[in-house]
Amino acid sequence: MASESSVPPCCAASRPASEPRPVALSAPPARGDRPLKGMILLEGGVFRMGNEDELANPFDGEGPVREVKVAPFRIDPTTVTNAQFARFVKETGYVTEAERFGWSYVFHLRLPPEVAANTPAPDGTPWWRAVEGACWRAPEGPGSDVRRSQKHPVVHVSWNDAAAYAAWAGKRLPTETEWEFAARGGLDQAVYPWGDELFPRGQRRCNIWQGQGVFPDHHDGVPGPVAADSYRPNAYGLYNTVGNVWEWCDGWFDEARDRRSMRGGSFLCDDSYCNRYRVAARTANTPDSSSGNTGFRCAADA
């Protein structure tokens, strides 16, 4: 596994370790024994996990390719949406970490130029801005909202927020092994959930950096999440397992045990910077970090 010092910055930024931490909230109550409607039951089995060819990022710990056995489990077809997260907040009164810290990271092209120019950027990932008031319900800060994006993935949620939602829903976050097994859709060592070609027959199959411009300054339009059920699902019925938003997983990235694993890439992924929109790709962030390109989907025991 990769060590923290060897992992180059990806398209996510970490909350500064020096910032005072808010008081931890008590866990929200679970909903009880409600049926896990809409989840996909996967029978498990043995598959080849990981990647060690020229596409692998050498510091990410993708390899070696190894055979892994997966027990049966259930997984959501999409990432958790704004509408679903709003129900959780309404029923429990939960307050996300971004709201308690008072800010979260917003990609600079999603802000008015004058705001982006006058908002602090973190070292190493200058395309992010630490926007006061940015949170899941106000993705670009004060004045923004999610009223027109109820079916979009909830973002600006930390790993701790995602785990709290999953527990309330009677579910959990998927392990990295479960996530990759489900994302592959039964294909052996394919680069993407649909095969090895990024745009088969010229068709766009995922939400990644678009156009002729180079990340992070030139994009055809305004980069951002799309509805959680956009594009074709893979053969197992899962949507957007690559691109759109990074997905928190239930596991530590490496032996340092200070960052949680994330899978799938996001709308910011571009091969001019990184190519982490592959099913074997992985990255990490601290459990209390949040940004406008990170969400999650839930899993459950079968």
Protein Blocks (a to p, Z undefined) as FASTA:
>chain_A
ZZfklpccdfbdcddfklccdddddddddebjadfehiacdebiaddedjfbfklcfklo
maccdddddddddddfbdcdfklmmmmmmmnopacfklmnopacddfklpcfklmmmccc
dehiambccdehiafklmnoghiacklmmmbccehiafklmmmmmmmnopacddfklmmm
mmnnopahiablnbjbfbgghiafbdcdedjbdcfkbcghjdddddfkgcjddfkopahk
gghiacdddddfblnopaccdehiaakbcfklbcckbfkbccdddfkbccfkbccddddd
ZZ
